[in-house]
Amino acid sequence: MSPFETNKERFVGNRFGMFIHWGLYAMGARHEWLKKAEKMTSEEYQKYFDHFDPDLYAPTAWAKAAKNAGMKYMVITTKHHEGFCLWDSKVTDYNATNTPYGKDLLRPMVDAFRAEGLRVCLYFSLIDWYHEHYTIDQMHPLARAGEEPANENRDMAKYRSYMFEQVREIMTNYGEIDMLWVDFSFDPAGPFAGKNKDDWGSEELVEMIRELQPGIMINNRLGLDTAPDFVTPEQYQAEFWPVDEDGNRLVWEACQTFSGSWGYHRDEDSWKDLRTLLWLLIDSVSKGGNLLLNVGPTGRGELDYRALDRLEGIGSWMKSHSRSIYGCTASDYTPPPNCSYTQNGNRLYLHFYQWPIRMIKLDGLKGMIKYAQLLNDASEIIIDEKDFGQIQTEGIAFGENFVRLQLPPNRPPVEIPVIELFLRDEKEISGHSDDAVATNFID
């Protein structure tokens, strides 16, 4: 198996990762797009660079929080749209080593996450609102409604050369990188033209990246016509397993935030509760996808207390339920209402968002289940396979190919209960497909 295929199977099997958005915008503490939203010039934005000193930065604590939450990989914004670099880039002074902090922030982070056993992936923004030759477009802070952008002295070719060198640096100096998460192409049409593959030199960029990192996966935001290694729906959940134009299932990853922002936002109060976050994870896996859940560290270098609280809750659930996540994928069986299935080989996992009264009916599984247990404590669940025939309840015909599980009267003391179903014969399971991932690829 090639390094790429090994990496791909590991990525899919690991299922759960931490996204980290960190940059100068953490100082403003009001959204990572504040430079654009408030139409700030680079001179106005300079105050954040001049005062950036994350003296409480402890990447080992970040890595431990991710590991304890059950995350298996991380993705860090080496450079976001603002153009600021976390690493000691040799092609710009606009990096962490020239702030009051004075040190490379990326190296200790990469080392800390690897030390905790997490795979390392890097984010890189194609967009750059600081570089003097990045042409002004509709996304740029200097764009003004009804005005032509002042691009006479800007040369996108010079920016492209600069960008290539930065990508070469992060692909060369930080060891094996599992994934490059690039961000993003946008509509070239409109009054202030956007940017796409020709602006980025996407084909040449991918060729360089694969030469430097043969096993790397690259996402779908370079504007290329060729199929990406994985797709990245953002801030919404896919209704079904995403497919390409020919109907082939794609490798995919939902990227979601705890609240409405990616960067640290002090005053935001739209934080998702624990059950919603667990649902995002389960729902993604039940449709063959991963979940990349974002944290936005503060300007002093700490994870937000609200993020730490949620991560602790997720970790508590994952401690006893991770078997229903790692190595699992979608099942061809249809779950009951208010439930989701995930599956790994002959183990089918039934997740409950609402606890039923006394019993639950599972369609299509008559004669298929040899044992059932609650996953949190391995307590037996009784399987009821009496021949009910064509029974009806309030006029609703149940049919014949179903099985009932006898449930405890009280909801198990976990946020989302899970029943683990051991199926009889793997060859007879329609839900087990080539998309299921062997557990030996899980880190």
Buried (B, 14 or more C-beta within 10 A) or exposed (E): EEEBEEBBBBBBBBBBBBBBBBBBBBBBBBBBBBBBEEEBEBEEBBEBBEEBBBEEBBBBBBBBBBBBBBBBBBBBBBBBBBBBBBBBBEBBEBBBBBBEBEEBBBBBBBBBBBEBEBBBBBBBBBBBBBBEBBBBBBBBBBBEEEEEBEBEEBEBEEBBEBBBEBBBBBBEBBEEBBBBBBBBBBEBEEEBBBBBBEBBBBBEBBEBBBEBBEBBBBBBBBBBEEBBBBBBBBEEBBEEBBEEEEEEBBBBBBBBBBBEBBBBBEEBEEBBEBEEBBBBBBBBBBBBBBBBBBBBBBBBBBBBEBBBEBBEBBBBBBEBBBBBBBBBBBBEBEBBEEBBBBBBBBBBBBBBBEBBEEEBBBBBBBEBBEEBBBBBEEEEBEBEEEEBEEEEEEEEEBBEEBBBBEBEEEEBEBBBBBBBBEBBEEEEBEBBBEEBBEBEBBE
